[in-house]
């Protein structure tokens, strides 16, 4: 009889599935690079939506864009399934840490599935307004009993995820999940990881703050997801410079994902 654990182990032992999962990091890098470039464009006075939907729209417009979108769907779906398999194979002897890791794996899988879903919409010729969807969700929550509490909770969770990215960057905690080469290559990859994780953490944390602000001000227009967060940074004093740095950091995180595809422990 096949159990979830044996199925998960069989999947991870498959060379084809392992390769697809590694490819997931490559396409994840592509998405972050495009988002970062859009953010830099906004910082320098250009337009565009600096989120997953905006990235997929830009990819869709390129030659072979639809092919790339299908590769993104396939790679991120494989990577998400890999994360789910990890939840069944988690072996940490500390029960609290074990369940903490499992929650992290499931949350990561959901995020990968969400990005893959956005890519699928564009691969099929459709469009997705990530910012509009976030505002719509916020409006529906604010219209329900206890909705303010739920929106604040979402904001705090998203903010905590952003802070976790920042901490992971500064402490270089991501290194323990990589089999890195020695010498200059190692230093370069670690530097990219630190900068990338911090930049992504800042963007995600600001997204969480906007959810909380939307709840406290009863204004769902404030909560617009990643794109709104990056535009909020642009509105700060020296915001253009800040947004440019964050956008460049997201590009660097994308490049780090390329290295992660090669050196991740899988």
C-alpha positions in Angstrom: 0.0 0.0 0.0 1.4 3.4 -1.0 1.5 6.0 1.8 2.0 9.7 1.4 5.5 9.3 2.8 6.5 6.6 0.3 5.0 8.5 -2.5 6.9 11.7 -1.5 10.1 9.7 -1.2 9.6 8.1 -4.7 8.9 11.5 -6.2 12.1 13.0 -4.7 14.1 10.0 -5.9 13.0 10.5 -9.5 15.8 12.2 -11.6 13.2 13.7 -13.9 11.2 15.2 -11.1 14.3 16.5 -9.3 15.4 18.2 -12.6 12.0 19.8 -13.0 12.1 21.1 -9.4 15.5 22.6 -10.0 14.2 24.2 -13.1 11.5 25.8 -10.9 14.2 27.8 -9.2 15.4 29.0 -12.6 12.0 30.3 -13.6 11.4 31.7 -10.1 14.6 33.7 -10.8 13.3 34.9 -14.1 10.1 36.2 -12.5 11.9 38.1 -9.8 14.3 39.6 -12.3 11.4 40.9 -14.4 9.6 42.3 -11.3 12.8 44.0 -10.2 13.3 45.6 -13.7 9.7 46.9 -13.6 10.4 48.3 -10.2 13.5 50.1 -11.5 11.4 51.4 -14.4 8.9 52.8 -12.0 11.7 54.4 -9.9 13.0 56.1 -13.0 9.6 57.5 -14.1 8.4 54.6 -16.2 5.2 52.5 -15.8 4.2 48.9 -15.3 2.9 46.7 -12.5 5.7 45.4 -10.4 4.2 42.2 -9.3 3.7 38.6 -10.6 0.9 39.7 -13.0 3.0 42.5 -14.4 6.0 40.2 -14.8 3.9 37.6 -16.7 2.4 40.3 -19.0 6.0 41.4 -19.9 7.1 37.8 -20.5 4.0 37.2 -22.6 4.9 40.0 -25.0 8.4 38.6 -25.7 9.2 36.2 -28.6 8.5 32.7 -27.4 6.8 34.3 -24.4 4.0 31.7 -24.2 6.6 28.9 -24.3 8.4 30.5 -21.4 5.1 30.9 -19.5 4.4 27.2 -19.9 7.9 26.4 -18.6 7.2 28.6 -15.6 4.0 26.8 -14.9 5.7 23.4 -15.2 8.8 24.4 -13.2 7.0 26.1 -10.3 4.3 23.3 -10.1 7.1 20.8 -9.8 8.9 22.9 -7.1 5.6 23.3 -5.2 5.0 19.6 -5.2 8.6 19.1 -4.0 7.8 21.4 -1.0 4.7 19.3 -0.3 6.8 16.1 -0.4 9.2 17.7 2.1 6.3 18.1 4.6 6.0 14.3 4.7 9.7 13.6 4.9 10.6 16.2 7.6 12.7 14.4 10.2 13.6 17.0 12.8 13.4 15.3 16.2 12.1 18.5 17.9 8.3 18.3 17.4 7.9 22.1 17.4 10.6 22.6 14.9 9.2 19.8 12.8 5.8 21.4 12.5 7.3 24.8 12.0 9.2 23.4 9.0 6.1 21.7 7.7 4.1 25.0 7.9 6.9 26.7 6.0 7.0 24.0 3.3 3.2 24.2 2.8 3.3 28.0 2.8 6.1 28.0 0.2 4.2 25.5 -1.9 1.1 27.7 -1.9 3.1 30.7 -3.0 4.7 28.7 -5.9 1.3 27.3 -6.9 -0.1 30.9 -6.9 2.7 32.2 -9.2 2.3 29.1 -11.5 -1.5 29.9 -11.6 -0.8 33.4 -12.7 1.6 32.2 -15.4 -1.1 29.7 -16.5 -3.6 32.4 -17.0 -1.3 34.4 -19.3 -0.1 31.2 -21.1 -3.7 30.6 -22.0 -4.1 34.2 -23.3 -5.8 35.7 -20.3 -4.9 38.5 -17.9 -4.7 38.8 -14.2 -4.9 42.0 -12.1 -3.1 41.0 -8.9 -3.4 44.4 -7.4 -7.2 44.6 -8.2 -7.7 41.1 -6.7 -6.0 42.1 -3.5 -8.1 45.2 -3.2 -11.2 43.2 -3.9 -10.3 40.7 -1.2 -9.6 43.5 1.3 -13.0 45.1 0.5 -14.9 41.8 1.0 -13.1 41.2 4.3 -13.9 44.8 5.5 -17.6 44.2 4.7 -17.8 41.1 6.9 -18.1 40.8 10.7 -14.6 40.4 12.1 -13.1 41.4 8.7 -10.9 44.1 10.2 -9.3 41.6 12.5 -8.8 39.1 9.6 -7.2 41.8 7.4 -4.9 42.9 10.3 -4.0 39.2 10.8 -3.2 38.8 7.1 -1.1 41.9 7.2 0.8 40.7 10.3 1.5 37.3 8.8 2.7 38.8 5.5 4.8 41.3 7.4 6.3 38.5 9.5 7.2 36.7 6.3 8.9 39.8 5.1 10.9 40.1 8.3 11.8 36.4 8.1 13.3 37.1 4.6 15.3 40.0 6.0 16.6 38.0 9.0 17.4 35.0 6.7 19.4 37.4 4.5 21.4 39.1 7.3 22.1 35.8 9.2 22.8 34.0 5.9 20.6 31.2 7.1 20.0 30.2 3.5 23.5 28.8 3.3 22.6 25.6 5.2 20.2 24.6 2.4 23.0 24.9 -0.3 26.0 22.9 -1.2 28.1 25.8 -2.3 31.5 25.7 -4.1 34.5 27.2 -2.4 36.4 30.4 -3.1 35.2 33.5 -5.0 32.1 31.7 -6.4 30.9 31.0 -2.9 31.4 34.6 -1.7 29.6 35.9 -4.8 26.6 33.6 -4.3 26.3 34.3 -0.6 26.5 38.1 -1.3 23.7 37.8 -3.9 21.7 35.8 -1.3 22.1 38.4 1.4 21.2 41.3 -0.8 18.4 39.4 -2.5 16.7 38.1 0.6 16.8 41.5 2.3 15.4 43.3 -0.7 12.6 40.8 -1.1 11.9 41.0 2.7 11.5 44.8 2.5 9.0 44.5 -0.4 7.0 41.8 1.4 7.1 43.5 4.7 5.7 46.8 3.2 3.0 44.7 1.6 2.0 43.4 5.0 2.0 46.9 6.5 -0.4 48.1 3.8 -2.9 45.4 4.7 -2.8 46.6 8.3 -3.2 50.2 7.2 -6.1 49.2 4.9 -7.8 47.6 7.9 -7.3 50.4 10.3 -8.4 53.1 7.8 -11.2 51.0 6.3 -9.7 51.7 2.9 -9.3 48.6 0.8 -7.6 50.7 -2.0 -4.5 50.9 0.3 -3.9 47.1 0.1 -2.7 46.5 -3.5 -0.2 43.7 -3.0 3.4 43.9 -4.1 2.9 46.5 -6.7 1.2 48.9 -4.2 4.0 48.2 -1.7 6.7 49.2 -4.3 4.8 52.3 -5.3 4.5 53.2 -1.6 8.3 53.0 -1.3 8.5 55.3 -4.4 6.3 57.9 -2.6 8.7 58.2 0.4 11.3 60.9 0.8 14.2 59.7 -1.5 11.6 57.1 -2.6 12.9 56.8 -6.2 16.4 55.9 -4.9 14.9 53.4 -2.3 12.7 51.8 -4.9 15.7 51.6 -7.4 17.8 49.8 -4.7 14.9 47.4 -3.8 14.3 46.7 -7.5 18.0 46.0 -8.1 17.9 43.8 -5.0 15.0 41.8 -6.5 17.0 41.3 -9.7 19.9 40.1 -7.6 17.6 37.7 -5.8 16.6 36.4 -9.2 20.2 35.8 -10.1 20.6 34.0 -6.7 17.7 31.7 -7.7 19.8 30.6 -10.7 22.6 29.6 -8.4 20.1 28.0 -6.1 18.9 25.8 -8.9 22.4 24.4 -9.2 23.5 24.2 -5.6 20.2 23.6 -3.6 20.2 20.5 -1.4 17.5 18.4 -2.9 
